[in-house]
Amino acid sequence: MKRELIFKNEEQELMRVAEFMESVCDELQLDMHLAMKLQLAMEEMVTNVIFYA
């Protein structure tokens, strides 16, 4: 599986990233606990890039 999301370095893009991650986790039928951990990790990484890069 290959998925790609291109987003702007803007705070409002965080919602798009969250929706993207949710759709990927749903598509892969991941356990809710694992999906939440992955979504949080992605949110933290993207937030750090947006605010500090």
C-alpha positions in Angstrom: 0.0 0.0 0.0 1.3 3.4 -0.9 -0.5 6.6 0.1 0.7 10.2 -0.1 -0.4 13.5 1.4 1.1 16.8 0.4 0.3 19.6 2.8 1.3 23.2 3.3 3.4 24.2 6.3 0.3 25.8 7.9 -1.5 25.0 11.2 -4.9 24.5 9.5 -3.5 21.6 7.6 -3.4 19.5 10.8 -7.0 18.6 10.2 -6.2 17.2 6.8 -3.4 15.2 8.2 -5.7 13.8 10.9 -8.3 12.9 8.3 -5.7 11.2 6.1 -4.3 9.1 9.0 -7.8 8.1 10.0 -8.6 6.9 6.5 -5.4 5.0 6.3 -6.0 3.3 9.6 -9.6 2.4 8.6 -8.4 1.1 5.3 -5.8 -1.2 7.0 -8.5 -2.2 9.6 -6.1 -1.4 12.4 -7.0 -2.0 16.0 -8.4 1.3 17.5 -5.6 1.4 20.2 -2.9 1.1 17.6 -4.6 3.6 15.2 -4.9 6.2 18.0 -1.2 5.8 18.8 -0.2 6.2 15.1 -2.5 9.2 14.7 -1.0 10.9 17.7 2.6 10.2 16.6 1.8 11.6 13.1 0.1 14.7 14.7 3.2 15.3 16.9 5.6 15.0 14.0 3.6 17.3 11.7 3.0 19.8 14.4 6.8 20.0 15.1 7.5 20.5 11.4 4.9 23.2 11.1 5.9 25.2 14.2 9.6 24.6 14.3 10.9 23.9 10.8 
